[in-house]
Amino acid sequence: MNDPARNDGLPLGRHVDYPRHYDAGLLFPIARSLGRHQIGVDDAALPFIGIDRWHAYELSWLDSRGKPRMATATLQVPAHSPFLIESKSLKLYLNSFNATVFDDEETVRVRIATDLSAAAGAPVQVAFGLPPATAEDDGESIDGLDVAIAEYGPPRAELLGADPASLAEEVLSSGLLKSNCPVTGQPDWATVVIRYRGPRLDRAALLRYLVSFRDHAEFHEQCVERIFTDLLARTRPQTLSVEARYTRRGGLDINPWRATPGHRRPDPTRDTRQ
């Protein structure tokens, strides 16, 4: 497995040979503390709970007679794990199963869970299959607001606002979240869903803030944690949940969720764009 303290082994941005055999060493962990330090979050006292839920659409291996088997899988990495797993390395790792013989699918599932848990530094849940592609109530979209926008990065927390004289409990969503991969510069697209109780959010300000990620380079998980901590600091909600459902790339999509302790976890689902 690659050294998570170094980035020179990162497989993004360069040619990588297609893996011919199972290889757990392809996984590339990245210390979450690197991104959290930038937003003032202490790993020892996280202000949130959460998970990173991955959907894997391209998983295959050979059975004991050499016949290919196909599957999909849902992977759940806890937010308190010291490492996140870089997405291209996860794709390459899963591809390394393609020409490898396993006795049965449970052996495959346990192998993936064991390897990902070692990479993340905390137990990772792995289950075959995907959640339904029918979203639970995403509340009200703010994308139709008639606003002028001129800020596309870096993200500006000062754009956020809320009215402490008006309390609300609502769910707001936007399909306009876009950021960029910090290594390749390629775009990442997502629907973000914000559930909160507290001072009523200024919706136009929230939309401007989310769009200010448009030219920003940061990993999916780090973007969601930045949105969560900015909303927590600037609008002072009593409860807060931020979930982003990113579109698929390389047979994988990722859905980070962060919330105040005690908040109900959203039902697992897939966005129509995924």
Accessible surface in RSA format (square Angstrom, percent):
REM  Atomic radii and reference values for relative SASA: ProtOr
REM  Chains: A
REM  Algorithm: Lee & Richards
REM  Probe-radius: 1.40
REM  Slices: 20
REM RES _ NUM      All-atoms   Total-Side   Main-Chain    Non-polar    All polar
REM                ABS   REL    ABS   REL    ABS   REL    ABS   REL    ABS   REL
RES MET A   1   105.12  54.4  42.17  27.9  62.96 149.9  32.33  27.5  72.80  96.4
RES ASN A   2    46.03  31.7  37.19  35.9   8.84  21.3   7.33  17.7  38.70  37.4
RES ASP A   3    73.01  51.1  60.40  60.1  12.61  29.8  32.01  75.3  41.00  40.9
RES PRO A   4    36.20  26.4  33.84  30.8   2.36   8.6  34.01  28.1   2.19  13.6
RES ALA A   5    93.58  86.0  52.97  81.7  40.61  92.4  63.17  89.0  30.41  80.6
RES ARG A   6   131.79  55.3 127.05  64.8   4.74  11.3  42.32  57.8  89.47  54.2
RES ASN A   7    94.29  65.0  80.74  78.0  13.55  32.6  25.82  62.1  68.47  66.2
RES ASP A   8   102.70  71.9  64.25  64.0  38.45  90.9  52.88 124.5  49.82  49.7
RES GLY A   9    27.15  33.5   0.00   N/A  27.15  33.5  21.96  60.3   5.20  11.6
RES LEU A  10    18.24  10.2  13.50   9.7   4.74  11.9  13.50   9.5   4.74  12.8
RES PRO A  11     8.74   6.4   8.74   8.0   0.00   0.0   8.74   7.2   0.00   0.0
RES LEU A  12    16.58   9.2   8.13   5.8   8.45  21.2   8.20   5.8   8.37  22.5
RES GLY A  13    63.90  78.8   0.00   N/A  63.90  78.8  28.36  77.8  35.54  79.6
RES ARG A  14   128.68  54.0 111.49  56.8  17.19  40.9  66.49  90.9  62.18  37.7
RES HIS A  15   155.10  84.8 127.40  88.6  27.70  70.9 102.07 105.2  53.03  61.7
RES VAL A  16    36.66  24.1  17.49  15.8  19.17  46.2  19.93  17.3  16.72  45.4
RES ASP A  17   109.84  76.9  97.35  96.9  12.49  29.5  33.66  79.2  76.18  76.0
RES TYR A  18   105.12  49.1  91.36  52.0  13.76  35.8  81.57  61.3  23.55  29.0
RES PRO A  19    15.47  11.3   3.75   3.4  11.73  42.6  13.71  11.3   1.77  11.0
RES ARG A  20   168.40  70.7 161.09  82.1   7.31  17.4  59.48  81.3 108.92  66.0
RES HIS A  21   129.37  70.7 124.43  86.5   4.95  12.7  87.48  90.2  41.90  48.8
RES TYR A  22    66.89  31.2  49.54  28.2  17.34  45.1  45.15  33.9  21.74  26.8
RES ASP A  23    63.51  44.5  59.80  59.5   3.72   8.8  15.83  37.3  47.68  47.6
RES ALA A  24    23.67  21.8  20.80  32.1   2.87   6.5  20.87  29.4   2.80   7.4
RES GLY A  25    27.11  33.4   0.00   N/A  27.11  33.4  14.45  39.7  12.66  28.4
RES LEU A  26    38.37  21.4  34.02  24.3   4.36  10.9  36.22  25.4   2.15   5.8
RES LEU A  27     0.00   0.0   0.00   0.0   0.00   0.0   0.00   0.0   0.00   0.0
RES PHE A  28     1.41   0.7   1.41   0.9   0.00   0.0   1.41   0.9   0.00   0.0
RES PRO A  29     3.28   2.4   3.28   3.0   0.00   0.0   3.28   2.7   0.00   0.0
RES ILE A  30     7.73   4.4   7.60   5.7   0.14   0.3   7.73   5.6   0.00   0.0
RES ALA A  31    18.35  16.9  18.35  28.3   0.00   0.0  18.35  25.8   0.00   0.0
RES ARG A  32     4.73   2.0   3.29   1.7   1.44   3.4   3.24   4.4   1.49   0.9
RES SER A  33    50.17  42.4  47.60  63.5   2.57   5.9  31.17  66.4  19.00  26.6
RES LEU A  34    94.47  52.6  87.50  62.6   6.97  17.5  90.34  63.4   4.13  11.1
RES GLY A  35     4.03   5.0   0.00   N/A   4.03   5.0   2.95   8.1   1.09   2.4
RES ARG A  36     4.54   1.9   4.49   2.3   0.05   0.1   1.79   2.5   2.75   1.7
RES HIS A  37   150.74  82.4 136.34  94.8  14.39  36.8  87.82  90.5  62.92  73.2
RES GLN A  38   124.96  69.9  90.27  66.0  34.69  82.6  32.35  68.8  92.62  70.2
RES ILE A  39    34.46  19.6   7.42   5.5  27.04  65.2  16.60  12.0  17.86  48.5
RES GLY A  40    71.75  88.5   0.00   N/A  71.75  88.5  37.13 101.9  34.62  77.5
RES VAL A  41    16.01  10.5   4.13   3.7  11.89  28.6   7.36   6.4   8.66  23.5
RES ASP A  42    87.00  60.9  77.29  76.9   9.70  22.9  33.96  79.9  53.03  52.9
RES ASP A  43    62.42  43.7  41.87  41.7  20.55  48.6  32.80  77.2  29.62  29.5
RES ALA A  44    96.18  88.4  52.68  81.3  43.51  99.0  64.67  91.1  31.52  83.5
RES ALA A  45    72.70  66.8  50.80  78.4  21.90  49.8  60.63  85.4  12.08  32.0
RES LEU A  46    44.19  24.6  18.20  13.0  26.00  65.3  18.20  12.8  26.00  70.0
RES PRO A  47    43.82  31.9  29.04  26.5  14.79  53.7  40.52  33.5   3.30  20.5
RES PHE A  48     6.95   3.5   0.00   0.0   6.95  18.1   0.00   0.0   6.95  19.9
RES ILE A  49    65.58  37.3  60.35  45.0   5.22  12.6  65.58  47.2   0.00   0.0
RES GLY A  50    12.24  15.1   0.00   N/A  12.24  15.1   0.44   1.2  11.80  26.4
RES ILE A  51    11.64   6.6  11.64   8.7   0.00   0.0  11.64   8.4   0.00   0.0
RES ASP A  52     1.18   0.8   1.18   1.2   0.00   0.0   0.17   0.4   1.01   1.0
RES ARG A  53     8.55   3.6   8.55   4.4   0.00   0.0   1.16   1.6   7.40   4.5
RES TRP A  54     7.93   3.2   7.93   3.8   0.00   0.0   5.51   2.9   2.42   3.9
RES HIS A  55     0.00   0.0   0.00   0.0   0.00   0.0   0.00   0.0   0.00   0.0
RES ALA A  56     1.19   1.1   1.19   1.8   0.00   0.0   1.19   1.7   0.00   0.0
RES TYR A  57    29.83  13.9  15.48   8.8  14.35  37.3  15.48  11.6  14.35  17.7
RES GLU A  58   100.03  57.4  91.10  68.9   8.93  21.3  38.13  73.7  61.90  50.5
RES LEU A  59     0.47   0.3   0.40   0.3   0.07   0.2   0.45   0.3   0.02   0.1
RES SER A  60    16.19  13.7  16.04  21.4   0.15   0.4  10.58  22.5   5.61   7.9
RES TRP A  61     1.51   0.6   1.51   0.7   0.00   0.0   0.92   0.5   0.59   1.0
RES LEU A  62    37.08  20.7  37.08  26.5   0.00   0.0  37.08  26.0   0.00   0.0
RES ASP A  63    27.41  19.2  27.40  27.3   0.00   0.0  10.26  24.2  17.15  17.1
RES SER A  64    80.82  68.3  51.60  68.9  29.22  67.3  26.25  55.9  54.57  76.5
RES ARG A  65   224.30  94.2 186.17  94.9  38.13  90.8  71.10  97.2 153.20  92.8
RES GLY A  66    38.79  47.8   0.00   N/A  38.79  47.8  20.87  57.3  17.93  40.1
RES LYS A  67   138.20  67.4 133.34  81.8   4.86  11.6  80.75  72.7  57.45  61.2
RES PRO A  68    84.62  61.7  73.57  67.1  11.05  40.2  73.57  60.7  11.05  68.7
RES ARG A  69    90.14  37.8  88.05  44.9   2.09   5.0  16.39  22.4  73.75  44.7
RES MET A  70   138.80  71.9 111.83  74.0  26.97  64.2  99.26  84.4  39.54  52.4
RES ALA A  71    22.11  20.3   7.88  12.2  14.22  32.4  19.65  27.7   2.46   6.5
RES THR A  72    44.97  32.0  41.18  41.7   3.79   9.0  29.63  39.8  15.34  23.2
RES ALA A  73     0.73   0.7   0.73   1.1   0.00   0.0   0.73   1.0   0.00   0.0
RES THR A  74    17.60  12.5  15.68  15.9   1.92   4.6  14.09  18.9   3.51   5.3
RES LEU A  75     0.96   0.5   0.96   0.7   0.00   0.0   0.96   0.7   0.00   0.0
RES GLN A  76    39.46  22.1  37.77  27.6   1.69   4.0   4.00   8.5  35.45  26.9
RES VAL A  77     2.90   1.9   2.90   2.6   0.00   0.0   2.90   2.5   0.00   0.0
RES PRO A  78    17.70  12.9  17.32  15.8   0.38   1.4  17.48  14.4   0.23   1.4
RES ALA A  79     1.36   1.3   1.36   2.1   0.00   0.0   1.36   1.9   0.00   0.0
RES HIS A  80   123.93  67.7 104.89  72.9  19.03  48.7  74.89  77.2  49.04  57.1
RES SER A  81     0.06   0.1   0.00   0.0   0.06   0.1   0.00   0.0   0.06   0.1
RES PRO A  82    62.58  45.6  53.90  49.1   8.67  31.5  59.95  49.5   2.63  16.3
RES PHE A  83    50.44  25.2  50.44  31.2   0.00   0.0  50.44  30.6   0.00   0.0
RES LEU A  84     3.80   2.1   3.22   2.3   0.58   1.4   3.80   2.7   0.00   0.0
RES ILE A  85     4.48   2.5   1.30   1.0   3.18   7.7   1.30   0.9   3.18   8.6
RES GLU A  86     2.40   1.4   0.80   0.6   1.60   3.8   1.77   3.4   0.63   0.5
RES SER A  87    37.59  31.8  33.54  44.8   4.05   9.3  16.24  34.6  21.35  29.9
RES LYS A  88    64.17  31.3  60.04  36.8   4.13   9.8  39.42  35.5  24.75  26.4
RES SER A  89     0.00   0.0   0.00   0.0   0.00   0.0   0.00   0.0   0.00   0.0
RES LEU A  90     0.21   0.1   0.21   0.2   0.00   0.0   0.21   0.1   0.00   0.0
RES LYS A  91    75.20  36.7  73.52  45.1   1.68   4.0  28.05  25.2  47.16  50.2
RES LEU A  92    12.40   6.9  12.40   8.9   0.00   0.0  12.40   8.7   0.00   0.0
RES TYR A  93     0.00   0.0   0.00   0.0   0.00   0.0   0.00   0.0   0.00   0.0
RES LEU A  94     5.57   3.1   5.32   3.8   0.25   0.6   5.32   3.7   0.25   0.7
RES ASN A  95    22.40  15.4  21.93  21.2   0.46   1.1   0.15   0.4  22.25  21.5
RES SER A  96     0.18   0.2   0.00   0.0   0.18   0.4   0.18   0.4   0.00   0.0
RES PHE A  97     0.00   0.0   0.00   0.0   0.00   0.0   0.00   0.0   0.00   0.0
RES ASN A  98    44.25  30.5  35.45  34.3   8.80  21.2  14.98  36.1  29.27  28.3
RES ALA A  99    54.77  50.4  40.59  62.6  14.19  32.3  41.68  58.7  13.10  34.7
RES THR A 100    27.05  19.2  24.54  24.9   2.51   6.0  27.05  36.3   0.00   0.0
RES VAL A 101    82.21  54.1  61.78  55.9  20.44  49.2  61.78  53.7  20.44  55.4
RES PHE A 102    19.64   9.8  15.89   9.8   3.75   9.7  19.45  11.8   0.19   0.5
RES ASP A 103   112.11  78.5  91.60  91.2  20.51  48.5  19.33  45.5  92.78  92.5
RES ASP A 104    69.78  48.9  66.61  66.3   3.18   7.5  33.15  78.0  36.64  36.5
RES GLU A 105    78.43  45.0  77.28  58.5   1.15   2.7  21.17  41.0  57.25  46.7
RES GLU A 106    88.71  50.9  88.24  66.8   0.48   1.1  56.03 108.4  32.69  26.7
RES THR A 107    58.33  41.5  51.89  52.6   6.44  15.4  42.06  56.5  16.27  24.6
RES VAL A 108     0.00   0.0   0.00   0.0   0.00   0.0   0.00   0.0   0.00   0.0
RES ARG A 109    67.55  28.4  67.55  34.4   0.00   0.0  15.21  20.8  52.34  31.7
RES VAL A 110    67.45  44.4  67.03  60.7   0.42   1.0  67.45  58.6   0.00   0.0
RES ARG A 111    82.83  34.8  80.73  41.2   2.10   5.0  15.02  20.5  67.81  41.1
RES ILE A 112     0.38   0.2   0.38   0.3   0.00   0.0   0.38   0.3   0.00   0.0
RES ALA A 113    17.49  16.1  16.58  25.6   0.91   2.1  17.39  24.5   0.10   0.3
RES THR A 114    65.62  46.7  58.53  59.3   7.09  16.9  48.23  64.8  17.39  26.3
RES ASP A 115     7.51   5.3   6.70   6.7   0.82   1.9   0.82   1.9   6.70   6.7
RES LEU A 116     0.92   0.5   0.92   0.7   0.00   0.0   0.92   0.6   0.00   0.0
RES SER A 117    28.49  24.1  24.86  33.2   3.62   8.3  19.63  41.8   8.86  12.4
RES ALA A 118    67.86  62.4  37.24  57.5  30.61  69.6  49.10  69.2  18.75  49.7
RES ALA A 119     1.41   1.3   0.00   0.0   1.41   3.2   0.22   0.3   1.18   3.1
RES ALA A 120     0.00   0.0   0.00   0.0   0.00   0.0   0.00   0.0   0.00   0.0
RES GLY A 121    44.03  54.3   0.00   N/A  44.03  54.3  21.01  57.6  23.02  51.6
RES ALA A 122    10.86  10.0   3.65   5.6   7.21  16.4  10.20  14.4   0.67   1.8
RES PRO A 123   108.26  78.9 100.77  91.9   7.49  27.2 102.91  85.0   5.36  33.3
RES VAL A 124     8.42   5.5   0.00   0.0   8.42  20.3   0.10   0.1   8.32  22.6
RES GLN A 125   117.75  65.8 112.40  82.1   5.35  12.7  40.50  86.2  77.25  58.6
RES VAL A 126     8.69   5.7   0.00   0.0   8.69  20.9   0.33   0.3   8.36  22.7
RES ALA A 127    55.59  51.1  54.12  83.5   1.47   3.3  55.27  77.8   0.32   0.8
RES PHE A 128    57.55  28.8  30.10  18.6  27.45  71.4  30.34  18.4  27.21  77.9
RES GLY A 129    31.61  39.0   0.00   N/A  31.61  39.0  28.47  78.1   3.15   7.0
RES LEU A 130    50.65  28.2  16.15  11.6  34.50  86.7  18.79  13.2  31.86  85.7
RES PRO A 131    13.00   9.5   4.90   4.5   8.11  29.5  11.70   9.7   1.30   8.1
RES PRO A 132    82.76  60.3  72.25  65.9  10.51  38.2  82.48  68.1   0.28   1.7
RES ALA A 133    49.72  45.7  34.56  53.3  15.16  34.5  34.56  48.7  15.16  40.2
RES THR A 134   102.97  73.2  90.75  92.0  12.22  29.1  80.01 107.5  22.96  34.7
RES ALA A 135    52.03  47.8  19.89  30.7  32.14  73.1  19.92  28.1  32.11  85.1
RES GLU A 136    41.26  23.7  26.34  19.9  14.92  35.5  30.81  59.6  10.44   8.5
RES ASP A 137   111.02  77.8  91.79  91.4  19.23  45.5  46.51 109.5  64.51  64.3
RES ASP A 138    29.70  20.8  24.65  24.5   5.04  11.9  15.63  36.8  14.07  14.0
RES GLY A 139    38.55  47.5   0.00   N/A  38.55  47.5  12.97  35.6  25.58  57.3
RES GLU A 140    94.52  54.3  89.28  67.5   5.24  12.5  35.43  68.5  59.09  48.2
RES SER A 141    65.53  55.4  44.84  59.8  20.68  47.6  38.39  81.8  27.13  38.0
RES ILE A 142     2.21   1.3   0.82   0.6   1.39   3.4   2.21   1.6   0.00   0.0
RES ASP A 143    48.74  34.1  30.25  30.1  18.49  43.7  18.98  44.7  29.76  29.7
RES GLY A 144    76.33  94.1   0.00   N/A  76.33  94.1  43.91 120.5  32.42  72.6
RES LEU A 145    65.52  36.5  50.67  36.2  14.85  37.3  53.91  37.9  11.61  31.2
RES ASP A 146   152.00 106.5 116.84 116.3  35.16  83.1  42.45  99.9 109.55 109.3
RES VAL A 147    39.15  25.8  11.27  10.2  27.88  67.2  16.52  14.4  22.64  61.4
RES ALA A 148    86.91  79.9  68.23 105.3  18.67  42.5  75.93 106.9  10.98  29.1
RES ILE A 149    44.48  25.3  21.71  16.2  22.77  54.9  23.15  16.7  21.32  57.9
RES ALA A 150    86.64  79.7  61.09  94.3  25.55  58.1  62.64  88.2  24.00  63.6
RES GLU A 151    67.61  38.8  66.82  50.6   0.79   1.9  13.85  26.8  53.76  43.9
RES TYR A 152    90.98  42.5  86.79  49.4   4.19  10.9  58.73  44.1  32.25  39.8
RES GLY A 153    32.67  40.3   0.00   N/A  32.67  40.3   3.91  10.7  28.76  64.4
RES PRO A 154    96.97  70.7  93.64  85.4   3.33  12.1  95.58  78.9   1.39   8.7
RES PRO A 155    21.54  15.7   3.00   2.7  18.54  67.4   3.00   2.5  18.54 115.2
RES ARG A 156    73.82  31.0  72.45  36.9   1.38   3.3  21.32  29.1  52.51  31.8
RES ALA A 157    19.62  18.0  17.01  26.3   2.61   5.9  17.01  24.0   2.61   6.9
RES GLU A 158    92.66  53.2  70.81  53.6  21.84  52.0  34.77  67.3  57.88  47.3
RES LEU A 159    37.15  20.7  24.90  17.8  12.25  30.8  28.25  19.8   8.90  23.9
RES LEU A 160    14.83   8.3   0.92   0.7  13.91  35.0   0.92   0.6  13.91  37.4
RES GLY A 161    23.25  28.7   0.00   N/A  23.25  28.7  22.23  61.0   1.03   2.3
RES ALA A 162    31.63  29.1   2.84   4.4  28.78  65.5   5.32   7.5  26.30  69.7
RES ASP A 163    68.79  48.2  64.05  63.7   4.74  11.2  27.01  63.6  41.79  41.7
RES PRO A 164   106.26  77.4  89.22  81.3  17.03  61.9  89.68  74.0  16.58 103.1
RES ALA A 165    97.89  90.0  55.64  85.9  42.26  96.1  66.38  93.5  31.51  83.5
RES SER A 166    35.31  29.8  30.17  40.3   5.14  11.8  22.53  48.0  12.78  17.9
RES LEU A 167   114.52  63.8  91.46  65.4  23.06  58.0  91.69  64.4  22.83  61.4
RES ALA A 168    11.03  10.1   1.81   2.8   9.23  21.0  10.14  14.3   0.90   2.4
RES GLU A 169   130.48  74.9  98.08  74.2  32.40  77.1  34.04  65.8  96.44  78.7
RES GLU A 170    30.77  17.7  21.31  16.1   9.46  22.5  23.96  46.3   6.81   5.6
RES VAL A 171    37.19  24.5  30.82  27.9   6.37  15.3  30.82  26.8   6.37  17.3
RES LEU A 172     0.90   0.5   0.68   0.5   0.22   0.6   0.84   0.6   0.07   0.2
RES SER A 173    12.62  10.7   9.89  13.2   2.73   6.3   3.81   8.1   8.81  12.3
RES SER A 174     0.99   0.8   0.00   0.0   0.99   2.3   0.99   2.1   0.00   0.0
RES GLY A 175    24.37  30.0   0.00   N/A  24.37  30.0  14.35  39.4  10.01  22.4
RES LEU A 176    76.71  42.7  71.14  50.9   5.57  14.0  74.73  52.5   1.98   5.3
RES LEU A 177     0.16   0.1   0.02   0.0   0.14   0.4   0.02   0.0   0.14   0.4
RES LYS A 178    24.32  11.9  23.74  14.6   0.59   1.4  16.79  15.1   7.53   8.0
RES SER A 179     0.34   0.3   0.34   0.5   0.00   0.0   0.03   0.1   0.31   0.4
RES ASN A 180    22.25  15.3  22.25  21.5   0.00   0.0   2.50   6.0  19.75  19.1
RES CYS A 181     7.65   5.8   6.12   6.8   1.53   3.6   2.34   5.9   5.31   5.7
RES PRO A 182    54.70  39.9  23.59  21.5  31.11 113.1  24.26  20.0  30.45 189.2
RES VAL A 183    64.38  42.4  32.50  29.4  31.88  76.8  36.08  31.3  28.30  76.8
RES THR A 184    53.12  37.8  24.26  24.6  28.86  68.8  31.06  41.7  22.06  33.3
RES GLY A 185    45.90  56.6   0.00   N/A  45.90  56.6  26.71  73.3  19.19  43.0
RES GLN A 186   100.59  56.2 100.39  73.4   0.20   0.5  25.30  53.9  75.28  57.1
RES PRO A 187    51.27  37.4  43.94  40.1   7.33  26.6  43.94  36.3   7.33  45.5
RES ASP A 188     8.82   6.2   5.21   5.2   3.60   8.5   3.97   9.3   4.84   4.8
RES TRP A 189    99.35  39.9  98.60  47.7   0.76   1.8  84.48  45.0  14.87  24.1
RES ALA A 190     0.01   0.0   0.00   0.0   0.01   0.0   0.00   0.0   0.01   0.0
RES THR A 191    14.48  10.3  14.43  14.6   0.05   0.1   9.85  13.2   4.63   7.0
RES VAL A 192     0.51   0.3   0.42   0.4   0.09   0.2   0.42   0.4   0.09   0.2
RES VAL A 193     0.00   0.0   0.00   0.0   0.00   0.0   0.00   0.0   0.00   0.0
RES ILE A 194     2.02   1.1   2.02   1.5   0.00   0.0   2.02   1.5   0.00   0.0
RES ARG A 195    21.35   9.0  21.35  10.9   0.00   0.0  15.86  21.7   5.49   3.3
RES TYR A 196     6.66   3.1   1.67   1.0   4.99  13.0   3.83   2.9   2.84   3.5
RES ARG A 197    95.25  40.0  95.25  48.6   0.00   0.0  30.10  41.1  65.15  39.5
RES GLY A 198     0.34   0.4   0.00   N/A   0.34   0.4   0.29   0.8   0.06   0.1
RES PRO A 199    19.10  13.9  18.09  16.5   1.01   3.7  18.09  14.9   1.01   6.3
RES ARG A 200   100.45  42.2  98.93  50.4   1.52   3.6  37.20  50.8  63.26  38.3
RES LEU A 201     8.91   5.0   3.49   2.5   5.42  13.6   3.53   2.5   5.38  14.5
RES ASP A 202    70.72  49.5  60.70  60.4  10.02  23.7  21.30  50.1  49.42  49.3
RES ARG A 203    65.74  27.6  61.65  31.4   4.10   9.8  23.90  32.7  41.84  25.4
RES ALA A 204    27.43  25.2  25.49  39.3   1.94   4.4  25.49  35.9   1.94   5.1
RES ALA A 205    10.67   9.8   9.29  14.3   1.38   3.1  10.56  14.9   0.11   0.3
RES LEU A 206     0.93   0.5   0.93   0.7   0.00   0.0   0.93   0.7   0.00   0.0
RES LEU A 207     3.44   1.9   3.44   2.5   0.00   0.0   3.44   2.4   0.00   0.0
RES ARG A 208    78.57  33.0  78.55  40.0   0.02   0.0  20.58  28.1  57.99  35.1
RES TYR A 209     0.00   0.0   0.00   0.0   0.00   0.0   0.00   0.0   0.00   0.0
RES LEU A 210     1.00   0.6   1.00   0.7   0.00   0.0   1.00   0.7   0.00   0.0
RES VAL A 211    11.98   7.9  11.30  10.2   0.68   1.6  11.98  10.4   0.00   0.0
RES SER A 212     0.00   0.0   0.00   0.0   0.00   0.0   0.00   0.0   0.00   0.0
RES PHE A 213     0.00   0.0   0.00   0.0   0.00   0.0   0.00   0.0   0.00   0.0
RES ARG A 214    88.67  37.2  88.49  45.1   0.18   0.4  10.29  14.1  78.38  47.5
RES ASP A 215    96.26  67.4  73.94  73.6  22.32  52.8  22.18  52.2  74.08  73.9
RES HIS A 216    29.02  15.9  25.49  17.7   3.53   9.0  22.76  23.5   6.26   7.3
RES ALA A 217    54.31  49.9  35.56  54.9  18.75  42.7  35.56  50.1  18.75  49.7
RES GLU A 218     7.51   4.3   6.19   4.7   1.32   3.1   5.50  10.6   2.01   1.6
RES PHE A 219    32.71  16.4  31.79  19.7   0.92   2.4  32.71  19.8   0.00   0.0
RES HIS A 220    27.94  15.3  27.57  19.2   0.37   0.9  14.39  14.8  13.55  15.8
RES GLU A 221     6.08   3.5   6.07   4.6   0.00   0.0   1.24   2.4   4.84   3.9
RES GLN A 222    22.41  12.5  20.88  15.3   1.53   3.6   7.65  16.3  14.75  11.2
RES CYS A 223     0.00   0.0   0.00   0.0   0.00   0.0   0.00   0.0   0.00   0.0
RES VAL A 224     0.00   0.0   0.00   0.0   0.00   0.0   0.00   0.0   0.00   0.0
RES GLU A 225     4.70   2.7   4.70   3.6   0.00   0.0   0.87   1.7   3.82   3.1
RES ARG A 226    36.49  15.3  36.49  18.6   0.00   0.0   0.22   0.3  36.27  22.0
RES ILE A 227     0.00   0.0   0.00   0.0   0.00   0.0   0.00   0.0   0.00   0.0
RES PHE A 228     0.00   0.0   0.00   0.0   0.00   0.0   0.00   0.0   0.00   0.0
RES THR A 229    18.22  13.0  14.51  14.7   3.71   8.8  14.64  19.7   3.59   5.4
RES ASP A 230    24.43  17.1  23.57  23.5   0.86   2.0   0.86   2.0  23.57  23.5
RES LEU A 231     0.69   0.4   0.69   0.5   0.00   0.0   0.69   0.5   0.00   0.0
RES LEU A 232    46.02  25.6  44.29  31.7   1.73   4.3  44.29  31.1   1.73   4.6
RES ALA A 233    61.15  56.2  47.19  72.8  13.96  31.8  51.03  71.9  10.12  26.8
RES ARG A 234   127.07  53.4 100.45  51.2  26.61  63.4  17.48  23.9 109.59  66.4
RES THR A 235     5.80   4.1   1.82   1.8   3.98   9.5   2.74   3.7   3.07   4.6
RES ARG A 236   177.86  74.7 165.61  84.4  12.25  29.2  61.02  83.4 116.83  70.8
RES PRO A 237    15.85  11.6   2.57   2.3  13.28  48.3   2.57   2.1  13.28  82.5
RES GLN A 238   107.39  60.1  77.93  57.0  29.47  70.2  40.48  86.2  66.91  50.7
RES THR A 239    32.67  23.2  32.67  33.1   0.00   0.0  28.02  37.6   4.65   7.0
RES LEU A 240     1.52   0.8   1.52   1.1   0.00   0.0   1.52   1.1   0.00   0.0
RES SER A 241     0.00   0.0   0.00   0.0   0.00   0.0   0.00   0.0   0.00   0.0
RES VAL A 242     0.00   0.0   0.00   0.0   0.00   0.0   0.00   0.0   0.00   0.0
RES GLU A 243     1.97   1.1   1.97   1.5   0.00   0.0   0.04   0.1   1.93   1.6
RES ALA A 244     0.00   0.0   0.00   0.0   0.00   0.0   0.00   0.0   0.00   0.0
RES ARG A 245     1.68   0.7   0.67   0.3   1.01   2.4   0.00   0.0   1.68   1.0
RES TYR A 246     1.00   0.5   1.00   0.6   0.00   0.0   0.99   0.7   0.00   0.0
RES THR A 247    33.82  24.1  25.62  26.0   8.20  19.5  16.45  22.1  17.37  26.3
RES ARG A 248   108.53  45.6  83.78  42.7  24.75  58.9  22.06  30.1  86.47  52.4
RES ARG A 249   102.85  43.2  91.30  46.5  11.55  27.5  70.42  96.2  32.43  19.7
RES GLY A 250    32.18  39.7   0.00   N/A  32.18  39.7  18.45  50.6  13.73  30.7
RES GLY A 251     5.45   6.7   0.00   N/A   5.45   6.7   0.63   1.7   4.82  10.8
RES LEU A 252     9.59   5.3   6.41   4.6   3.18   8.0   6.41   4.5   3.18   8.6
RES ASP A 253     2.86   2.0   0.00   0.0   2.86   6.8   2.86   6.7   0.00   0.0
RES ILE A 254     4.07   2.3   4.07   3.0   0.00   0.0   4.07   2.9   0.00   0.0
RES ASN A 255     0.19   0.1   0.00   0.0   0.19   0.5   0.00   0.0   0.19   0.2
RES PRO A 256     0.00   0.0   0.00   0.0   0.00   0.0   0.00   0.0   0.00   0.0
RES TRP A 257     8.09   3.2   8.09   3.9   0.00   0.0   8.09   4.3   0.00   0.0
RES ARG A 258     0.00   0.0   0.00   0.0   0.00   0.0   0.00   0.0   0.00   0.0
RES ALA A 259     0.00   0.0   0.00   0.0   0.00   0.0   0.00   0.0   0.00   0.0
RES THR A 260    17.21  12.2  17.21  17.4   0.00   0.0  16.36  22.0   0.85   1.3
RES PRO A 261    95.43  69.5  72.92  66.5  22.50  81.8  73.23  60.5  22.19 137.9
RES GLY A 262    79.61  98.2   0.00   N/A  79.61  98.2  42.52 116.7  37.10  83.1
RES HIS A 263    42.35  23.1  25.99  18.1  16.36  41.9  25.03  25.8  17.32  20.2
RES ARG A 264   142.25  59.7 126.54  64.5  15.71  37.4  85.85 117.3  56.40  34.2
RES ARG A 265   110.30  46.3  99.82  50.9  10.48  25.0  35.62  48.7  74.68  45.3
RES PRO A 266     6.33   4.6   3.67   3.3   2.66   9.7   3.98   3.3   2.34  14.6
RES ASP A 267    76.73  53.7  75.65  75.3   1.08   2.6  19.03  44.8  57.70  57.5
RES PRO A 268    70.08  51.1  65.89  60.1   4.20  15.3  65.95  54.4   4.14  25.7
RES THR A 269     3.28   2.3   3.28   3.3   0.00   0.0   3.28   4.4   0.00   0.0
RES ARG A 270    47.39  19.9  46.90  23.9   0.49   1.2   0.00   0.0  47.39  28.7
RES ASP A 271    17.02  11.9  13.31  13.3   3.71   8.8   0.54   1.3  16.48  16.4
RES THR A 272   130.53  92.8  95.37  96.7  35.16  83.8  79.37 106.6  51.17  77.3
RES ARG A 273   105.30  44.2  76.65  39.1  28.65  68.2  61.97  84.7  43.33  26.3
RES GLN A 274    16.46   9.2   0.44   0.3  16.02  38.1  15.44  32.9   1.02   0.8
END  Absolute sums over single chains surface
CHAIN  1 A    12154.7       9381.5       2773.3       6589.7       5565.1
END  Absolute sums over all chains
TOTAL         12154.7       9381.5       2773.3       6589.7       5565.1
